[in-house]
Amino acid sequence: MKKIKISTAQFENESGNKEYNLAVIERLAQQAAGEGSDVIAFHECSVTGYTFARKLSREQMLDLAEFVPGGESIIKLTEIARQNNIVVLAGLFEKDGDNNLYKSYVCVNEKGLVAKYRKLHPFINPHLTPGDRYCVFEILGWKCGILICYDNNIVENVRATKLLGADIIFMPHVTMCTPSTRPGAGFVDPKLWENRENDPTSLRLEFDGMKGRAWLMKWLPARAYDNAVYAVFSNPIGMDDNQLKNGCSMIIDPFGDIIAECRSFDDSFVTATLTPDKLTLAGGYRYMKARRPELYKDIIGQEHVPEQKVAWLQQDK
């Protein structure tokens, strides 16, 4: 494998405004390509918007969702990839021929759809169907996987994606700055966002504290470190419906070190060069080799009834 340059982006999406969101994706992709990036990744539901979907009926969701790969957004993303010679990853709501609804994330190059992943643990809307498989594919000789937001909080998903061969895992999110049972969690006042030019300090303190980045740092680097993968984390900045999001889009290497991070309040991206040597030099590579699955294969695979509760979504109702 050769080195690869990947950008991760953040922007303030508009709810349901695909034309606007795709225009931002196009602008940032063009800029990243101009700086030599091979790939650019955007956040969960970056094409459609996300949080507002909790209020939508099944009919409204079907109107918002698209066929993949036949929908207009995939056609536009392919055009963006082709015109800028860059691989683009972005998220949207998907529907199939039977009107099943999914939270999906796609990888598109100049020829069209490369990969599609459906979120395994969707919760934003009750009409969404969970995905039923992992996704590993290739970009420029690198094996890549995708896990959307909550999927990354179940550690088995990350390990399984690694065991299937992924050395880069794209982790699109819409997260942080929401209530939870953990100490210090909560919404961030939108007034701080409105006043960000006059008082950036107060906003940054909220964004970087336990409501935001400090929580992220408790677990995200561990996913990369334990599995010897590059983690490409993408998250929106600004208002997503009535909730404020803090960005922090970043790339973490197999040592668990942040090698690029968005620290702006603006629509922006950062870029890192990924090198294959770290994949085998990192401790996680040795730990993977030392596994003894005969000790725990029956434990991990025992019957279990999934239970998923999202504190902020319950509170929001």
C-alpha angles and dihedrals in degrees: 000000000000128000115280130202114220129183125201118201141200130194143157104259125202118233111255094348101122094167092058095042093049089049090056091046089051093049095049092043090052091050093047092049089050089057092051103263118157094196138022125193128199133194132276111292090000090153098050107023121247126218096053089064090077087077098047127108122227090260092051091049091052090052091051097043125082139205115258119247096002099057128105094247093058089049090052093046089051090052090051091050093047097046093048101034092233135122112241129203119191141151137238143149113275133202128192133209091276093052094252111154126221140178101234140183122197140198114211132182133178091287097050136256115018099171142355126199127188117209111255095206109035119169112153093095128023093224094065119110117219119242117248106207146043122248127223122169141151134263116181092332095315121116109231138186137190130219119173120222109285090031088072092057090066100074094203090067092059093046092047091051090050092048088053088060108268117149093172120044118192109213110190113186147174097200151130130051094069133112119271141159089257116100115263097020125132148111120299115232110255088217088073088059092049089052096042095118093053096038113020092155097067091048093048091051090055093044094049098040131080092296089063139357097014089060092047090054091057092070118002098075089048091060090058095040099047093048101035093235137133108247116208106196119190125183135164125254123217131007120357102184102310096335125092118225126198106213109212090163105180148162119230123195128221090269089062092250123138107238098175133012137174109237099168129101088221133088099277149135140217129211135213133183111233116210124196095222093075091061092071100027094059120095093240090067091060092044091052090052091050096055120128104201092174087075097056111015092102092044095052091043098048119123115280136170109222117233120187124183124173111199099204093047091053091048092047091059 
